[in-house]
């Protein structure tokens, strides 16, 4: 999905070429088919090939992935997730921006 979001559209062979330690071509095609069945991507036929594209906007995909990560690894706790992110030792400028985001959320009543 990351490859399709970054490129906006790609064939199965282009997706495979962009992958590190890529599986077989048939495995990539099978994965793309499953992603299409689940409604995440769509395809169009261009010549003899299918070209795949995401069905959701990158921001929506990002929020969905983040929600899944939060629920799966952090027991749905933003506090636990932020604590883990702070363990990655963000620099002073990043900490300032994070603090500003927290203040804006607080002011907005969230």
C-alpha positions as CSV (number, residue, x, y, z in Angstrom):
1,X,0.0,0.0,0.0
2,X,2.9,2.4,0.8
3,X,4.2,2.0,-2.7
4,X,0.8,2.7,-4.3
5,X,0.3,5.7,-2.1
6,X,3.8,7.1,-2.9
7,X,3.5,6.4,-6.7
8,X,-0.3,7.0,-6.9
9,X,-0.6,4.1,-9.3
10,X,1.6,1.2,-10.4
11,X,1.5,-2.2,-12.0
12,X,2.2,-5.4,-10.1
13,X,5.7,-5.5,-11.6
14,X,6.4,-1.9,-10.6
15,X,5.2,-2.6,-7.1
16,X,7.4,-5.7,-6.9
17,X,10.4,-3.7,-8.2
18,X,10.0,-1.1,-5.5
19,X,10.0,-3.8,-2.7
20,X,13.1,-4.8,-0.7
21,X,13.3,-8.6,-0.6
22,X,10.3,-8.8,-2.9
23,X,8.3,-12.0,-2.9
24,X,7.4,-13.7,-6.2
25,X,5.4,-11.8,-8.9
26,X,2.5,-14.1,-8.3
27,X,2.6,-13.4,-4.5
28,X,2.5,-9.6,-5.3
29,X,-0.4,-10.1,-7.6
30,X,-2.3,-12.2,-5.1
31,X,-1.7,-9.6,-2.4
32,X,-3.0,-6.8,-4.7
33,X,-6.1,-8.9,-5.5
34,X,-6.8,-9.3,-1.8
35,X,-6.3,-5.6,-1.2
36,X,-8.7,-4.9,-4.0
37,X,-11.3,-7.4,-2.6
38,X,-11.1,-5.6,0.7
39,X,-11.8,-2.3,-1.0
40,X,-8.4,-0.7,-0.3
41,X,-7.3,-0.4,-4.0
42,X,-8.8,-0.5,-7.4
43,X,-7.4,-1.4,-10.8
44,X,-7.7,-0.3,-14.4
45,X,-6.6,-2.2,-17.5
46,X,-3.8,-0.5,-19.5
47,X,-2.9,-2.6,-22.5
48,X,-2.3,-6.1,-21.2
49,X,-1.5,-5.0,-17.6
50,X,-3.5,-4.0,-14.6
51,X,-2.5,-0.7,-13.0
52,X,-3.5,-0.4,-9.4
53,X,-4.2,2.7,-7.3
54,X,-5.3,3.4,-3.8
55,X,-9.0,4.0,-3.2
56,X,-8.5,6.0,-0.1
57,X,-6.8,9.4,0.2
58,X,-3.3,9.2,1.8
59,X,-4.5,11.1,4.9
60,X,-7.4,8.7,5.5
61,X,-5.1,5.7,5.0
62,X,-2.6,7.3,7.5
63,X,-5.3,7.8,10.1
64,X,-6.6,4.3,9.6
65,X,-3.1,2.8,10.0
66,X,-2.4,4.9,13.0
67,X,-5.7,3.8,14.7
68,X,-4.8,0.2,14.0
69,X,-1.3,0.7,15.5
70,X,-2.8,2.4,18.5
71,X,-5.4,-0.3,19.1
72,X,-3.0,-3.2,18.4
73,X,0.2,-2.2,20.2
74,X,-0.8,0.4,22.7
75,X,-4.2,-0.8,24.1
76,X,-5.9,2.1,22.4
77,X,-4.0,4.5,24.7
78,X,-2.6,7.7,23.0
79,X,-0.6,8.2,26.2
80,X,1.2,4.9,25.8
81,X,1.9,5.6,22.2
82,X,3.3,9.1,22.9
83,X,5.5,7.6,25.7
84,X,6.9,5.1,23.2
85,X,7.6,7.9,20.7
86,X,9.3,10.0,23.3
87,X,11.6,7.0,23.9
88,X,12.9,7.6,20.4
89,X,14.5,10.8,21.8
90,X,13.0,13.6,19.6
91,X,15.1,16.7,19.3
92,X,14.3,20.0,21.0
93,X,12.6,21.4,17.9
94,X,10.4,18.4,17.5
95,X,9.5,18.5,21.2
96,X,8.6,22.2,20.8
97,X,6.3,21.4,17.9
98,X,4.7,18.5,19.8
99,X,4.1,20.7,22.8
100,X,2.5,23.3,20.6
101,X,0.2,20.6,19.1
102,X,-0.8,19.6,22.6
103,X,-1.6,23.2,23.5
104,X,-3.7,23.7,20.4
105,X,-5.6,20.5,21.2
106,X,-6.1,21.5,24.8
107,X,-7.4,25.0,23.7
108,X,-9.8,23.3,21.2
109,X,-11.2,21.3,24.1
110,X,-10.0,17.9,22.9
